[in-house]
Amino acid sequence: MKPVVSALNAWSCVVVSVFAIVILSIIGGLFKSNHHSMVGTTKDPDNGPAVAGSVFAAVIVYVVFLVFCGFQAFLHNRQSKRGAISLN
């Protein structure tokens, strides 16, 4: 199977996805527990767990990106070990 995206794009996507998963998981956890820093003022949303559901949906999207880009990086790594010539 051949990679769809370049190696640089695949590894960049992996790094961004991991960072987004960590940050969004922390933010979602704070909303789920109705932490005062997230729902403590009148301008913040009233229903923290509902907001947490949306944030965790974004985490799932980033997990899908991580799996896809990780697979692309794996394909590039496997292709380079075979001695294939790349014309990039």
N, C-alpha and C positions, 0 to 999 in steps of 0.2 A: 504494500500500500504506500502511496506517495503522500507526502505532506501537502496541505492546502495553503498554509501560510509560511512565511519565512521563519528561520530559527530565531532571529531577533524579536520578531513580533510574538512568537510563541512564548519565549522566556519573559518578555515584558508583560504579557498578559498573565502569566503565572504569578509574577511578583505583585502586580496590581490586584489580582484576585485574592491572593493571600492577605494582603493589607486590608482590602475592603471587607473580607470575611471577618477578620479580627475586630476592626473598628465597628462595623455594623452589628456584630454580635454583642459587643459591649453596650452600644446605644440601645439595642433592642432589649437587652436585659434590664437596663435602667428604666426604660418605659414600662416593661412588664411588671416590675416591682413598684411602680408608681413613685420612683425616687423624686425627692423634692426638687432636685436640680433640673428635672425634665418636665414635671407637671406642677410646679410649685407656685406659679404666678397666674394671673388672670388671662394672660395672653397665650399661655400654653394649652395644649389639648386637654380636655377633661377625662377622656377615656384612654389611659395609658396602655392597657393590654390590647386595645384595638390598633393603636399605632404600632405596638410591638409586632403584631401580626403582619403588618405591611413591611416593616423593617426586616423581619425574618423571611418574608417572601423574596426580598432583594438579596438576602444572604443565599437563598437557594439558587437564584439566578447566577450569582457569582460562583457558587460551587459548580454549576454546570459549565461556566466559562473555564474554571480551573481544570476540570476533567478534560474538556476539549483541548485546551492549550497545552496541558501536560502531556496528553497523547500526541499532539503535534511535535512537541519538543522531544518526546521519546522517539518518534519516527525520524526526526533529524539526527538524533544521536545514533540510532541504529544504522541509518544510511551512511553517516560519516565513518563508522567503524568498518564498513564493508569496503572502503576505499573508493567510493563513488566520486567522480569528479563533478564539482559544482561550478557552474558558470554564473556566480552572483556578482 
